[in-house]
Amino acid sequence: MSKLTPFHIAFPVDDLAAARKFYGGIMGCPEGRSSESWVDFDLFGHQIVAHLAPKGTVVAHSNPVDAHDVPVPHFGVVLEMDVWRTLAARLKEAGVTFGIAPYIRFEGQVGEQATMFFRDPAGNALEFKAFADFGQIFVK
């Protein structure tokens, strides 16, 4: 695998103040540049940009994975297990509602991973996962 570089994703939000509170406050993402219509955040070294957009921009859909309905679209970061546990605890403490509560998916199988899904205030789905063995990320 080549050296990982930061990804960039822009996504819609309907309230920049709520996005700042959620991503900057609850998630602990440092804020970067901003304007009246967008805000950059550092999400574990990746650049995410909350863009002001009308409600209803996100279309909800889901696919079954390990007996759960996984929301599509979604984004997130694969973290180290201890960082994932710390984030899960912070989100629980903040009262974030999980669409799929933190658990171990594919337990005892190839690709075993910790995962959790939740939504930001604008309804964007996020997934954060962790592998005990990072070598399993792309294993079939």
C-alpha beads as a LAMMPS data file, in Angstrom:
LAMMPS data file: protein, C-alpha beads

140 atoms
139 bonds

1 atom types
1 bond types

-500.0 500.0 xlo xhi
-500.0 500.0 ylo yhi
-500.0 500.0 zlo zhi

Masses

1 110.0

Atoms # bond

1 1 1 0.000 0.000 0.000
2 1 1 1.280 3.475 -0.823
3 1 1 1.702 6.204 1.783
4 1 1 -1.683 7.474 2.911
5 1 1 -2.379 11.125 2.294
6 1 1 -5.225 13.216 3.711
7 1 1 -8.540 12.958 1.909
8 1 1 -10.858 15.899 1.261
9 1 1 -14.621 15.728 1.368
10 1 1 -17.214 18.485 1.137
11 1 1 -20.690 17.785 2.480
12 1 1 -23.933 19.716 2.992
13 1 1 -25.129 21.177 6.295
14 1 1 -28.109 23.431 6.934
15 1 1 -26.656 25.270 9.954
16 1 1 -22.975 26.258 10.205
17 1 1 -23.250 27.071 13.931
18 1 1 -24.595 23.567 14.609
19 1 1 -21.815 22.088 12.436
20 1 1 -19.189 24.043 14.414
21 1 1 -20.676 22.833 17.710
22 1 1 -20.815 19.197 16.543
23 1 1 -17.534 18.843 14.619
24 1 1 -15.489 21.375 16.592
25 1 1 -17.005 20.784 20.028
26 1 1 -18.298 17.231 20.302
27 1 1 -15.960 15.593 17.777
28 1 1 -12.968 17.744 18.786
29 1 1 -11.997 18.670 15.209
30 1 1 -9.848 21.823 14.961
31 1 1 -11.395 24.441 12.687
32 1 1 -9.497 25.710 9.663
33 1 1 -10.500 28.314 7.109
34 1 1 -14.102 29.419 6.806
35 1 1 -16.475 31.850 5.142
36 1 1 -20.147 32.720 5.513
37 1 1 -21.050 29.553 3.582
38 1 1 -18.489 26.898 4.570
39 1 1 -16.132 25.729 7.350
40 1 1 -13.023 23.514 7.121
41 1 1 -12.346 20.995 9.897
42 1 1 -9.365 18.729 10.605
43 1 1 -10.882 15.252 11.059
44 1 1 -7.979 13.112 12.286
45 1 1 -5.667 14.731 9.709
46 1 1 -8.212 14.829 6.884
47 1 1 -9.856 17.940 5.462
48 1 1 -13.629 17.937 5.690
49 1 1 -15.658 20.950 4.632
50 1 1 -19.181 21.680 5.842
51 1 1 -20.955 23.651 3.090
52 1 1 -24.177 25.506 3.785
53 1 1 -26.937 23.890 1.695
54 1 1 -30.713 23.696 1.871
55 1 1 -32.402 20.988 3.954
56 1 1 -33.143 17.792 2.071
57 1 1 -29.862 17.762 0.131
58 1 1 -28.897 14.378 1.606
59 1 1 -30.887 11.426 0.225
60 1 1 -31.300 8.610 2.762
61 1 1 -30.715 5.018 1.722
62 1 1 -29.299 1.948 3.463
63 1 1 -27.757 -1.429 2.660
64 1 1 -27.669 -4.498 4.935
65 1 1 -24.264 -5.282 6.474
66 1 1 -23.812 -7.754 9.339
67 1 1 -27.542 -7.612 10.208
68 1 1 -27.567 -3.788 10.368
69 1 1 -28.951 -1.187 7.956
70 1 1 -25.867 0.826 6.979
71 1 1 -26.713 4.358 5.803
72 1 1 -25.611 5.433 2.321
73 1 1 -23.914 7.792 1.776
74 1 1 -21.638 7.997 4.805
75 1 1 -18.033 8.909 5.543
76 1 1 -15.581 8.584 8.404
77 1 1 -12.086 7.493 9.320
78 1 1 -10.439 4.175 10.191
79 1 1 -8.823 4.807 13.565
80 1 1 -6.483 2.970 15.897
81 1 1 -8.529 0.922 18.379
82 1 1 -7.707 3.055 21.432
83 1 1 -8.572 6.270 19.553
84 1 1 -11.852 4.660 18.376
85 1 1 -12.753 3.690 21.970
86 1 1 -11.983 7.220 23.184
87 1 1 -14.159 8.749 20.441
88 1 1 -17.016 6.316 21.187
89 1 1 -16.883 7.248 24.877
90 1 1 -16.824 10.991 24.049
91 1 1 -19.844 10.633 21.757
92 1 1 -21.788 8.617 24.359
93 1 1 -20.951 11.184 27.040
94 1 1 -22.173 13.984 24.743
95 1 1 -25.494 12.174 24.258
96 1 1 -25.022 11.494 20.543
97 1 1 -27.681 9.104 19.207
98 1 1 -26.168 6.156 17.372
99 1 1 -27.816 4.687 14.289
100 1 1 -25.592 1.670 14.914
101 1 1 -24.089 1.679 18.412
102 1 1 -20.382 0.903 18.820
103 1 1 -19.740 -2.838 18.435
104 1 1 -17.387 -5.402 16.883
105 1 1 -18.473 -6.403 13.365
106 1 1 -17.486 -9.728 11.763
107 1 1 -16.198 -10.931 15.136
108 1 1 -13.754 -13.835 14.792
109 1 1 -13.729 -13.523 10.989
110 1 1 -11.386 -12.012 8.428
111 1 1 -11.956 -8.262 8.479
112 1 1 -13.062 -8.104 12.138
113 1 1 -13.552 -4.444 13.004
114 1 1 -15.006 -2.082 15.558
115 1 1 -17.622 0.232 14.044
116 1 1 -20.203 2.860 14.949
117 1 1 -22.610 5.011 12.946
118 1 1 -24.232 8.299 13.891
119 1 1 -25.484 11.451 12.175
120 1 1 -24.395 15.049 12.428
121 1 1 -27.020 17.765 13.100
122 1 1 -27.688 18.101 9.341
123 1 1 -28.382 14.363 8.994
124 1 1 -25.078 13.352 7.354
125 1 1 -24.179 9.764 8.293
126 1 1 -20.724 9.098 9.720
127 1 1 -18.965 5.808 10.369
128 1 1 -15.830 5.425 12.417
129 1 1 -14.146 2.060 12.542
130 1 1 -10.997 0.432 13.865
131 1 1 -9.132 -2.791 13.198
132 1 1 -7.057 -4.655 15.757
133 1 1 -4.969 -5.610 12.703
134 1 1 -4.684 -2.812 10.106
135 1 1 -3.517 -5.451 7.629
136 1 1 -7.142 -6.660 7.503
137 1 1 -8.597 -3.422 6.075
138 1 1 -8.678 -4.645 2.461
139 1 1 -8.500 -8.420 3.005
140 1 1 -11.277 -10.336 1.202

Bonds

1 1 1 2
2 1 2 3
3 1 3 4
4 1 4 5
5 1 5 6
6 1 6 7
7 1 7 8
8 1 8 9
9 1 9 10
10 1 10 11
11 1 11 12
12 1 12 13
13 1 13 14
14 1 14 15
15 1 15 16
16 1 16 17
17 1 17 18
18 1 18 19
19 1 19 20
20 1 20 21
21 1 21 22
22 1 22 23
23 1 23 24
24 1 24 25
25 1 25 26
26 1 26 27
27 1 27 28
28 1 28 29
29 1 29 30
30 1 30 31
31 1 31 32
32 1 32 33
33 1 33 34
34 1 34 35
35 1 35 36
36 1 36 37
37 1 37 38
38 1 38 39
39 1 39 40
40 1 40 41
41 1 41 42
42 1 42 43
43 1 43 44
44 1 44 45
45 1 45 46
46 1 46 47
47 1 47 48
48 1 48 49
49 1 49 50
50 1 50 51
51 1 51 52
52 1 52 53
53 1 53 54
54 1 54 55
55 1 55 56
56 1 56 57
57 1 57 58
58 1 58 59
59 1 59 60
60 1 60 61
61 1 61 62
62 1 62 63
63 1 63 64
64 1 64 65
65 1 65 66
66 1 66 67
67 1 67 68
68 1 68 69
69 1 69 70
70 1 70 71
71 1 71 72
72 1 72 73
73 1 73 74
74 1 74 75
75 1 75 76
76 1 76 77
77 1 77 78
78 1 78 79
79 1 79 80
80 1 80 81
81 1 81 82
82 1 82 83
83 1 83 84
84 1 84 85
85 1 85 86
86 1 86 87
87 1 87 88
88 1 88 89
89 1 89 90
90 1 90 91
91 1 91 92
92 1 92 93
93 1 93 94
94 1 94 95
95 1 95 96
96 1 96 97
97 1 97 98
98 1 98 99
99 1 99 100
100 1 100 101
101 1 101 102
102 1 102 103
103 1 103 104
104 1 104 105
105 1 105 106
106 1 106 107
107 1 107 108
108 1 108 109
109 1 109 110
110 1 110 111
111 1 111 112
112 1 112 113
113 1 113 114
114 1 114 115
115 1 115 116
116 1 116 117
117 1 117 118
118 1 118 119
119 1 119 120
120 1 120 121
121 1 121 122
122 1 122 123
123 1 123 124
124 1 124 125
125 1 125 126
126 1 126 127
127 1 127 128
128 1 128 129
129 1 129 130
130 1 130 131
131 1 131 132
132 1 132 133
133 1 133 134
134 1 134 135
135 1 135 136
136 1 136 137
137 1 137 138
138 1 138 139
139 1 139 140
